[in-house]
């Protein structure tokens, strides 16, 4: 009877307390759960950060940072670019490829493809790089960066006729391609399988008459394959701009009649110590060396060379016909420097 009374008892206050208890319990459980989740997330994040500090982020960590922690796309790209700076191209490529699978927006996809193409190029995977840029051009035929990158790839692959096609496309986009064309013409001659060495030398000289920008290519070619033609035409060249090539020639490879006819050449070879005809030079470096050679005190001072890109102003220890930094062709200018004798690293072409 007693129990029945209790069950039937309906006190409004007990009902309210009961509901409040339920609400409290629900909130308590939700709160505890959220604290637990946050704790787990923090622990994971700390682990991730620690790995990042150690430079050990894995490919999937980038996806994690992007999709779970909502780190902006640009920041993820910046993090991945650290691999490029360290020369770990395979790691960067793998991050870009993984991100490509997760990123939805076309703009971001395109940016990733550009980065991927560049990373493949830097790592020497030219065919893959070419495929990526061709893919970009399929959707954006006016993509200048893709066209310019493709030009460098075709050049590295020695597919010069395709370089010609790319230059035409760039010209349609109103890009200045004059210098590239001059450079291309010289390369077409040097790499023509149907021309013999002598014919190539003649053709190169004809091109040089039209545009002196290819001087270094011509002199480099003649030094390697036809020194007779080089010396026959030496008066046509600006010898101070090819001083490093002339400096490293062997004594027996020098045409001394040609040297005797040129004040600049006499200065260069007096400074080298091959002759003792000259005592004065306007060039500080040559003058110093001439004085040293004429002095009874022995010194092992010599001429070294560095190359400055006239476009990006970067210094390079060896000559390259296309600046590896800004990719401008025929932009290197030789700068003589006094220093200790070194073994020549200068590439002739
Ligand atoms: Zn440059």
Boltz pocket constraint, residues with backbone or C-beta under 6 A from the ligand:
constraints:
  - pocket:
      binder: B
      contacts: [[A, 309], [A, 310], [A, 311], [A, 312], [A, 313], [A, 314], [A, 323], [A, 324], [A, 325], [A, 326], [A, 327], [A, 328], [A, 331]]
      max_distance: 6.0
